[in-house]
Amino acid sequence: MTRRTILGVFAHPDDESMGPGATFAKYAAAGHRVAFLTATDGAAGRMGKERPADHDGRKELGETRRRETLAAAEILGVESLGFLGWEDRGLASRNILEVELEIAALFRREKPDVVVTFHGSGISYHPDHRVISLAVMGAFLGSGREGWYREGAPADIPPHAPSKLYGMTPPRDAEFWNDWPRQIYLAPTDEITTIIDTADTEETKWAAIRAHETQQYGPPFRDLYEAGAFRRECFVRIFPSPRTAETLETDLLEGLS
């Protein structure tokens, strides 16, 4: 087996688990290197049932969520590459090129074969998710090209071109999403390019989600778990672009030489 590197780029602590956690655990268990980067401090999230209202409370929450993320990564068997520490719910106010430069440098340092991020909708339409998705697309295109970046973090690192880029998405054909309490984008069947069978790692994903203890009063992920939602995970392949009538993929590493 050729050991590959799968790299996730996400906005918040817990995105790695509540998103493609079962897929990440599956490939890690198979012996591949799976790693992820977290862009924000997560300080706009919950501390139990409440959201901290002052600086000290937000700082404590951010520190707690870092510890939870590291615990979740250990459960999944994957590697946390750290936290950029940017303001939660503040990515839309940043220059998106700044975000892209950090991600492009990450790609050049870590040399992933496959990159995973949010669906372009952001799934929940969260502006932080949308910014990360757009910045990842730009970095994916630029990180492999000499001279694409003339300044910033990636300029002094040799180019590296990942082979594939995926956006994770919930599927529209799954009934258990019908009662989800937040507005989210559900991809239709003809948009989904890749479905990963994660029945063997659904329990691992659920354990990793529970490691994010501060967020347990957020969206009802237990309902999804009990409905069997973690037994498969769906993706849209962004690059290379899917071709008409292309066969549905069942492996993120499909087609790699």
C-alpha positions as CSV (number, residue, x, y, z in Angstrom):
1,M,0.0,0.0,0.0
2,T,1.2,3.5,-0.8
3,R,0.8,5.7,2.2
4,R,-1.1,8.8,1.3
5,T,-1.7,12.1,3.1
6,I,-5.3,13.4,3.4
7,L,-5.5,17.0,4.8
8,G,-8.5,18.7,6.1
9,V,-8.9,22.5,6.5
10,F,-11.7,23.7,8.6
11,A,-13.0,26.8,10.4
12,H,-13.8,25.8,13.9
13,P,-12.8,23.3,16.6
14,D,-15.3,20.3,16.1
15,D,-15.6,20.7,12.3
16,E,-13.1,17.8,11.9
17,S,-15.4,15.5,13.9
18,M,-18.9,16.7,13.1
19,G,-17.8,16.9,9.4
20,P,-15.8,14.1,7.8
21,G,-14.8,12.4,11.1
22,A,-15.8,8.9,10.1
23,T,-14.0,9.2,6.8
24,F,-10.9,10.5,8.5
25,A,-11.0,7.7,11.0
26,K,-11.4,5.1,8.2
27,Y,-8.3,6.2,6.3
28,A,-6.2,6.7,9.4
29,A,-7.1,3.1,10.4
30,A,-6.0,1.9,7.0
31,G,-2.6,3.3,7.6
32,H,-2.8,6.6,5.8
33,R,-1.7,10.0,7.2
34,V,-4.7,12.1,8.0
35,A,-4.3,15.6,9.4
36,F,-6.2,18.8,9.7
37,L,-5.9,22.5,10.5
38,T,-8.3,24.6,12.5
39,A,-8.5,28.3,11.5
40,T,-10.4,30.0,14.4
41,D,-10.3,29.9,18.2
42,G,-13.9,28.7,18.5
43,A,-14.6,31.3,21.1
44,A,-18.0,32.3,19.7
45,G,-19.3,28.8,20.4
46,R,-21.0,27.4,23.5
47,M,-19.7,26.7,27.0
48,G,-22.4,24.2,27.8
49,K,-25.8,25.9,27.5
50,E,-24.4,29.4,27.4
51,R,-22.2,31.5,25.1
52,P,-19.5,33.5,27.0
53,A,-20.3,37.2,26.9
54,D,-17.0,38.7,27.9
55,H,-13.3,38.5,27.0
56,D,-12.3,36.2,29.8
57,G,-15.1,33.8,29.1
58,R,-14.3,33.7,25.4
59,K,-10.6,33.1,26.2
60,E,-11.5,30.3,28.5
61,L,-13.8,28.7,25.9
62,G,-11.1,29.0,23.2
63,E,-8.5,27.3,25.4
64,T,-11.0,24.6,26.4
65,R,-12.0,23.9,22.8
66,R,-8.4,23.5,21.8
67,R,-8.0,20.7,24.3
68,E,-11.2,19.1,23.2
69,T,-10.0,19.2,19.6
70,L,-6.8,17.5,20.5
71,A,-8.7,14.8,22.4
72,A,-11.0,14.3,19.4
73,A,-8.1,14.0,17.0
74,E,-6.6,11.2,19.2
75,I,-9.9,9.4,19.1
76,L,-10.1,9.6,15.3
77,G,-6.4,8.6,15.0
78,V,-5.5,11.7,13.1
79,E,-3.1,14.6,13.5
80,S,-4.0,18.1,14.5
81,L,-1.7,20.6,12.7
82,G,-2.7,23.3,15.1
83,F,-4.9,26.4,15.3
84,L,-4.4,29.7,13.4
85,G,-6.3,31.3,16.3
86,W,-8.3,33.8,14.2
87,E,-11.5,35.2,15.6
88,D,-14.5,32.9,15.5
89,R,-17.2,34.5,13.3
90,G,-14.6,36.9,12.1
91,L,-13.1,35.3,8.9
92,A,-15.4,37.3,6.6
93,S,-13.8,40.5,7.9
94,R,-10.3,39.3,6.9
95,N,-8.6,39.8,3.6
96,I,-9.3,36.4,2.0
97,L,-5.8,36.5,0.4
98,E,-4.3,36.4,3.9
99,V,-6.3,33.2,4.5
100,E,-5.3,31.7,1.2
101,L,-1.6,32.4,1.8
102,E,-1.7,30.5,5.1
103,I,-3.4,27.6,3.5
104,A,-1.1,27.5,0.5
105,A,1.9,27.5,2.8
106,L,0.3,24.6,4.6
107,F,-0.2,22.6,1.4
108,R,3.4,23.2,0.4
109,R,4.7,22.2,3.8
110,E,2.5,19.1,4.4
111,K,2.3,17.9,0.8
112,P,-1.1,16.4,0.8
113,D,-2.4,14.1,-1.9
114,V,-6.0,14.9,-1.1
115,V,-7.6,17.9,0.5
116,V,-11.0,18.0,2.2
117,T,-12.9,21.1,3.3
118,F,-16.5,22.4,3.4
119,H,-18.9,22.3,0.5
120,G,-18.9,25.6,-1.3
121,S,-22.2,26.6,0.4
122,G,-20.5,26.3,3.8
123,I,-23.1,23.6,4.5
124,S,-24.7,25.8,7.3
125,Y,-24.1,29.0,5.3
126,H,-21.7,30.0,8.1
127,P,-19.5,32.9,6.7
128,D,-16.4,31.3,8.3
129,H,-17.1,28.1,6.4
130,R,-17.6,30.0,3.2
131,V,-14.3,31.9,3.5
132,I,-12.4,28.7,4.2
133,S,-13.9,26.9,1.3
134,L,-13.0,29.8,-1.1
135,A,-9.5,30.2,0.3
136,V,-8.9,26.5,0.0
137,M,-9.9,26.5,-3.6
138,G,-7.5,29.3,-4.3
139,A,-4.7,27.7,-2.5
140,F,-5.3,24.4,-4.2
141,L,-4.8,26.0,-7.6
142,G,-1.8,28.1,-6.5
143,S,0.2,25.9,-4.2
144,G,1.5,23.8,-7.1
145,R,2.6,26.6,-9.3
146,E,6.0,28.3,-9.3
147,G,5.7,32.1,-9.1
148,W,2.0,32.0,-8.1
149,Y,2.8,33.7,-4.8
150,R,5.4,36.5,-4.8
151,E,5.2,37.3,-1.1
152,G,3.8,35.8,2.2
153,A,4.3,32.5,3.8
154,P,4.2,30.2,0.7
155,A,6.6,32.3,-1.4
156,D,9.7,30.7,0.2
157,I,8.4,27.1,0.1
158,P,8.8,24.9,-3.0
159,P,5.5,24.3,-4.8
160,H,3.4,21.2,-4.2
161,A,0.2,20.4,-6.1
162,P,-2.4,18.2,-4.3
163,S,-4.1,15.8,-6.6
164,K,-7.7,16.1,-5.5
165,L,-10.0,18.5,-3.6
166,Y,-13.3,17.6,-2.0
167,G,-16.1,19.5,-0.3
168,M,-18.1,17.5,2.3
169,T,-21.8,17.8,2.1
170,P,-24.9,16.3,3.7
171,P,-27.1,14.5,1.1
172,R,-30.6,15.6,0.2
173,D,-31.8,12.0,-0.1
174,A,-31.4,11.2,3.7
175,E,-34.6,11.7,5.7
176,F,-32.9,12.3,9.0
177,W,-31.8,15.8,7.8
178,N,-35.5,16.8,7.3
179,D,-35.9,17.9,10.9
180,W,-32.5,19.5,11.4
181,P,-33.0,22.7,13.4
182,R,-30.7,24.9,11.3
183,Q,-30.9,25.9,7.7
184,I,-28.3,23.8,5.8
185,Y,-27.5,23.0,2.2
186,L,-28.3,19.5,1.2
187,A,-26.7,18.3,-2.0
188,P,-28.9,16.6,-4.6
189,T,-27.8,13.1,-5.8
190,D,-26.6,14.4,-9.1
191,E,-24.1,16.8,-7.4
192,I,-22.6,14.2,-5.1
193,T,-19.5,12.6,-6.7
194,T,-18.2,10.4,-3.8
195,I,-19.8,8.3,-1.1
196,I,-17.6,6.7,1.6
197,D,-18.8,3.7,3.4
198,T,-18.1,4.5,7.1
199,A,-20.1,1.9,8.9
200,D,-17.0,0.6,10.5
201,T,-16.0,4.0,12.0
202,E,-19.4,5.5,12.8
203,E,-18.8,4.8,16.5
204,T,-15.4,6.5,16.4
205,K,-16.9,9.6,14.9
206,W,-19.6,9.7,17.6
207,A,-16.9,9.3,20.3
208,A,-15.0,12.2,18.7
209,I,-18.1,14.4,18.6
210,R,-18.7,13.7,22.3
211,A,-15.1,14.8,23.1
212,H,-16.2,18.3,22.2
213,E,-18.1,18.5,25.5
214,T,-18.7,22.2,25.5
215,Q,-20.8,21.9,22.4
216,Q,-23.1,19.2,23.4
217,Y,-26.1,21.6,23.7
218,G,-25.7,22.7,20.1
219,P,-27.2,20.9,17.1
220,P,-28.6,17.4,17.9
221,F,-25.9,15.2,16.5
222,R,-27.1,12.4,18.8
223,D,-30.2,12.2,16.6
224,L,-28.1,11.8,13.5
225,Y,-26.0,9.1,15.2
226,E,-29.1,7.2,16.3
227,A,-30.6,7.5,12.8
228,G,-27.5,5.9,11.3
229,A,-26.3,9.1,9.6
230,F,-22.6,8.4,10.3
231,R,-22.6,5.1,8.3
232,R,-21.8,7.0,5.1
233,E,-20.3,10.4,4.3
234,C,-20.8,12.3,1.0
235,F,-18.5,14.6,-0.9
236,V,-18.5,16.7,-4.0
237,R,-15.2,16.5,-5.9
238,I,-14.2,20.0,-6.7
239,F,-10.9,19.3,-8.5
240,P,-10.5,17.6,-10.8
241,S,-13.9,18.6,-11.9
242,P,-16.3,15.7,-12.4
243,R,-17.2,14.7,-15.9
244,T,-20.7,14.0,-17.2
245,A,-21.9,10.4,-16.5
246,E,-18.8,9.7,-14.4
247,T,-19.1,6.7,-12.1
248,L,-19.7,7.5,-8.5
249,E,-16.5,7.3,-6.4
250,T,-16.3,5.2,-3.3
251,D,-12.7,6.1,-2.4
252,L,-11.1,9.5,-1.9
253,L,-7.8,8.0,-3.2
254,E,-9.3,6.6,-6.4
255,G,-7.3,7.4,-9.5
256,L,-4.1,8.4,-7.7
257,S,-1.0,6.9,-9.4
